[in-house]
């Protein structure tokens, strides 16, 4: 006597989560440096997705941190630039 599962409870084999290649990692890191929002969005999505592998979650956290750090660095550079330009403008009078 063969046991068969009802059709609504049939289980399908799941594909193992795909790992991220080194080239894609480098591309995403460079992309995050220039487009901060890319790293922040991908970081949040990959970090919170329970179906992803542990490696993808860790890399998502890395992208999120890098995206936030780059926003802070760019803001600091903008403030320094504005301060230097304003300082030079005051000294010329």
N, C-alpha and C positions, 0 to 999 in steps of 0.2 A: 504494500500500500504506500503510494507516494504521497508525501505531504506537499501541498502547494499553498503558497501564501495568497490571500485575496489580492486582487489587482490594486486596490487602493493602498495596500500596505507593502507593495513590492519595493524592495530596496535596490537601488542602482549603485554600481561601484563608483566611488568618487575618485576623481583624478587627484593625484597628490599636488599640493600647492607648488607652483612653479617658483624657482629661485630667481633672484635678480642677477643678471650677468655683470661682470666687472665694467664693461663698457657702458651699460645702462646706469650703473651707480655713478660713474664719473660724469656722464652726461647730466644726470639729475642734480648732482652736486654743483656743477658749473651753471646749470640752469637756475638753481636756487640762488646762487650768488648774484646773478643778474636780474632774475624775476623772483622776488621774495615770496610772492603769493603762491607760486608754483610749489615751493617747498612746504609752505604752511598748510596748504590744502592737501597735498599728497601725504604729508606727515600725519595729519589728523585722520585721514581716511585709512591709511595703512596701519596706524597705531591702534585704532579702535576696531578694526575688522577681525572678528574671532576666527574666520575661516582661513586667514593668512597664516603662513608659517611664522615661527618665532623670529627667524632671520628678517623677514619682511617687517614685522612689528618693530624690531630694533632699528632697522634702517629708517622706518617712518618716524621714529622718535628722533633720530639723528637729523633728518630733513627738517622736522619741525623746529628743533633747537637752532639749526643753522639759519633757517628762515627768519626766526625772531632775532637772532644775533645780528644778522645782516641789516634788518630794519633799524636796530639801535645804532649800529655803526654808521649807517647812512645818515641818520638824524644827527649824530654827533658831528660828522663831517660837514653837514649843511650848516649847523650852528657855528662851527669854527670858521667856515668860509664866509658866512654873513658877518661874523665878528671882525674878521680881517678886512673885508671890504669896507665895512662901516668905520673901522679904525683908520684906514688909509684915507677915507673921505674926510674925516674930521681933521687929520693932520695936514691936509692940503690947504686949509684956510689959514 
